């Protein structure tokens, strides 16, 4: 399946100041697959090293001489490693701290060798002090689950993608037949999610039951990972917090509340667990802005945040929802429908590497997301239906007078009274201003 990150990898390959690359992202989002695919199309050959499965490789990095490392890897893998022509892949690199350290020396002494390092728990291991990290000597790239555009590509709907971009740029309505079909695809995507194995299987077999089995397996792998690079006392708390994320999305007040985890729960009790989930890439915080002024990061409240999962499909699976519940909009979903739509928008914007925040005022008005698009601070409101009436968005507009606002809902494209209407299926278009 086509992934847009391939273009970023090609840019890295051809960069004049290329450094060893660390590709970060959660387990099961397709990091290993896409790097091997990249290697097969862009390089003469590749050398793949998995430090979790091939534990004997660690001994090659006891001496950090880059030429010695290359020689040993070449002999062990029975492949010639050719400068500029061979891609060296370090998978699950967090299992070998010395291999991470070696990236510094490859950058300084042997940058003619192209190296990509990846690992599901790399962020956890580094930030928990397990690895010596070569700051300034490497390049980072983030990878996420498949966004909705990639889902449409997997369904061979390139024509519809072109239509979406055109309607977004021109603020012109999509033909009703296509609009309705895309909303069906959107609801389908909510259930399936963006995990490549799940997407591939669903498109091939159209079997939601088997999709649930695959998603349960991924959730189990996340649970198993929670014991790695974590204190023993933190493991059960991390599992409880992760299970609680989707539950809190079903609440009217979606600010994360510790007392929803356990009676009398406090931040100090769960902050390490929340950090682990964020560093592993399987969940993310969005903090409340105390003031709408630059820099946004300096004006966030560290005590008030929303918590989102990295994938809506996993969210549905965790809550034991059926395909029919999502596809046919079971009225019993109530508040969860809105929370799921909000989580979806978060994943689509996060995949574009937006820095996201939310806003509230003293009168309980709330804007789901605040971000910078170009030079502008833009409010983004999310609605799960075509009922787009909202006092909150107008309260923000009247107070801060943004150049425009974005409202995401099931309504068609349009632009009226300074509000850009974006259908839920077109969130991936929000990467620059077309005003």
CORFEN-V526038 format. One record per pair of residues at least 4 apart in sequence whose ideal C-beta (glycine too) atoms are under 7 Angstrom apart, sorted by sequence separation. I is the first residue (numbers start at 0). J is the second residue. If there is no record, write none. Layout:
i: (I:I)
j: (J:J)
//
This chain:
i: (4:5:6:7:8:9:10:24:29:30:31:32:33:34:35:36:37:38:49:64:65:66:67:68:69:70:71:72:81:96:97:101:102:103:104:105:106:120:121:122:123:133:145:147:148:149:150:156:157:158:159:160:161:162:163:164:165:173:174:175:176:177:178:179:180:181:182:183:184:185:187:194:195:196:197:198:199:200:201:206:207:208:209:210:211:212:213:214:215:216:217:218:219:220:221:225:229:233:234:235:236:237:238:239:243:244:258:260:264:266:269:270:271:272:273:274:275:310:311:312:313:314:320:322:323:332:334:335:336:337:338:339:340:341:342:343:344:345:346:349:359:360:371:382:389:390:391:392:393:394:395:396:421:48:62:73:80:105:124:125:145:151:152:166:173:192:193:204:229:248:258:264:276:277:308:315:320:324:348:359:371:372:382:396:414:421:11:24:50:73:92:124:166:191:247:258:276:277:292:308:349:359:414:38:50:73:80:92:105:125:166:191:257:277:288:348:358:369:370:413:22:48:60:72:151:226:229:247:257:290:324:328:357:358:396:412:421:11:59:89:105:151:200:201:225:247:257:260:289:357:369:370:380:411:412:35:191:200:288:315:345:357:410:412:69:162:288:289:357:358:368:380:411:22:35:59:102:148:225:247:257:287:357:366:367:380:392:406:410:59:197:200:225:286:287:355:356:367:404:409:102:286:366:367:378:392:403:404:405:406:407:409:162:286:355:404:406:408:197:222:243:287:354:403:405:407:99:190:196:197:243:286:287:353:354:378:159:286:191:285:387:407:240:284:285:348:239:387:396:159:192:284:285:348:194:378:385:387:48:92:282:283:344:377:382:384:385:405:87:89:92:93:282:314:366:376:382:384:385:46:87:92:282:283:341:364:365:366:375:377:378:379:380:381:382:2:86:87:88:89:90:91:93:282:364:375:377:380:5:83:90:91:93:281:311:314:377:379:4:8:12:82:86:92:107:240:280:366:46:82:83:103:106:364:2:93:99:100:102:106:311:403:5:9:46:99:240:311:402:68:96:99:100:103:151:236:240:44:46:96:102:308:360:60:96:102:237:241:307:311:61:236:240:266:310:60:63:93:309:344:358:43:57:60:63:147:150:233:237:244:307:46:50:56:65:233:237:45:48:50:51:57:65:341:43:44:45:46:47:48:49:50:60:63:147:241:340:42:43:46:48:49:50:233:42:45:47:51:65:66:69:150:340:42:50:65:50:153:229:337:146:336:38:50:144:145:150:154:144:153:254:255:38:144:145:255:254:255:253:305:145:34:224:299:375:373:31:247:295:372:373:221:285:372:295:244:245:344:244:283:291:288:245:287:285:286:287:288:285:287:245:285:287:245:242:295:348:347:351:347:34:288:348:344:19:34:251:340:250:249:253:291:19:31:249:19:30:248:18:253:249:248:248:17:22:26:25:248:19:20:21:22:218:217:19:23:214:218:23:129:214:218:21:12:127:215:214:120:124:119:123:211:120:120:291:30:28:28:197:207:21:23:28:194:24:193:18:19:20:21:22:23:24:192:194:18:23:24:192:193:18:20:22:192:191:192:189:190:190:189:11:190:7:190:189:190:4:186:187:186:3:2:1:189:1:123:126:0:189:123:122:123:122:122:120:32:144:28:29:144:27:27:27:27:26:0:26:0:26:0:147:146:144:146:143:143:141:182:178:173:185:172:173:185:172:184:171:172:181:170:182:170:181:170:178:167:166:170:25:167:25:24:25:23:167:163:167:163:164:163:168:167:147:147:148:147:146:25)
j: (8:9:10:11:12:13:14:28:33:34:35:36:37:38:39:40:41:42:53:68:69:70:71:72:73:74:75:76:85:100:101:105:106:107:108:109:110:124:125:126:127:137:149:151:152:153:154:160:161:162:163:164:165:166:167:168:169:177:178:179:180:181:182:183:184:185:186:187:188:189:191:198:199:200:201:202:203:204:205:210:211:212:213:214:215:216:217:218:219:220:221:222:223:224:225:229:233:237:238:239:240:241:242:243:247:248:262:264:268:270:273:274:275:276:277:278:279:314:315:316:317:318:324:326:327:336:338:339:340:341:342:343:344:345:346:347:348:349:350:353:363:364:375:386:393:394:395:396:397:398:399:400:425:53:67:78:85:110:129:130:150:156:157:171:178:197:198:209:234:253:263:269:281:282:313:320:325:329:353:364:376:377:387:401:419:426:17:30:56:79:98:130:172:197:253:264:282:283:298:314:355:365:420:45:57:80:87:99:112:132:173:198:264:284:295:355:365:376:377:420:30:56:68:80:159:234:237:255:265:298:332:336:365:366:404:420:429:20:68:98:114:160:209:210:234:256:266:269:298:366:378:379:389:420:421:45:201:210:298:325:355:367:420:422:80:173:299:300:368:369:379:391:422:34:47:71:114:160:237:259:269:299:369:378:379:392:404:418:422:72:210:213:238:299:300:368:369:380:417:422:116:300:380:381:392:406:417:418:419:420:421:423:177:301:370:419:421:423:213:238:259:303:370:419:421:423:116:207:213:214:260:303:304:370:371:395:177:304:210:304:406:426:260:304:305:368:260:408:417:181:214:306:307:370:217:401:408:410:72:116:306:307:368:401:406:408:409:429:112:114:117:118:307:339:391:401:407:409:410:72:113:118:308:309:367:390:391:392:401:403:404:405:406:407:408:29:113:114:115:116:117:118:120:309:391:402:404:407:33:111:118:119:121:309:339:342:405:407:33:37:41:111:115:121:136:269:309:395:76:112:113:133:136:394:33:124:130:131:133:137:342:434:37:41:78:131:272:343:434:101:129:132:133:136:184:269:273:78:80:130:136:342:394:95:131:137:272:276:342:346:97:272:276:302:346:97:100:130:346:381:395:81:95:98:101:185:188:271:275:282:345:85:89:95:104:272:276:85:88:90:91:97:105:381:84:85:86:87:88:89:90:91:101:104:188:282:381:84:85:88:90:91:92:275:85:88:90:94:108:109:112:193:383:86:94:109:95:198:275:383:193:383:86:98:192:193:198:202:193:202:303:304:88:194:195:305:305:306:305:357:198:88:279:356:432:431:90:306:354:431:432:281:345:432:356:306:308:407:308:349:358:356:314:356:355:356:357:358:356:358:317:357:359:318:317:371:426:426:430:427:115:369:429:426:102:117:334:423:334:334:338:376:105:117:335:106:117:335:106:341:338:338:339:110:115:119:119:342:114:115:116:117:313:313:116:121:312:316:122:228:313:317:121:113:228:316:316:224:228:224:228:316:227:228:399:142:142:143:312:322:137:139:144:310:141:310:136:137:138:139:140:141:142:310:312:137:142:143:311:312:138:140:142:312:312:313:311:312:315:315:138:322:140:325:325:326:142:325:326:326:149:149:149:339:152:275:278:153:343:278:278:279:279:280:279:195:309:194:195:310:194:196:217:220:220:195:221:198:224:199:347:347:346:350:349:350:352:409:411:411:423:411:412:424:412:424:412:413:422:412:424:413:424:414:422:412:412:419:279:421:280:280:281:280:425:424:428:425:428:428:433:433:424:426:427:427:427:309)
//
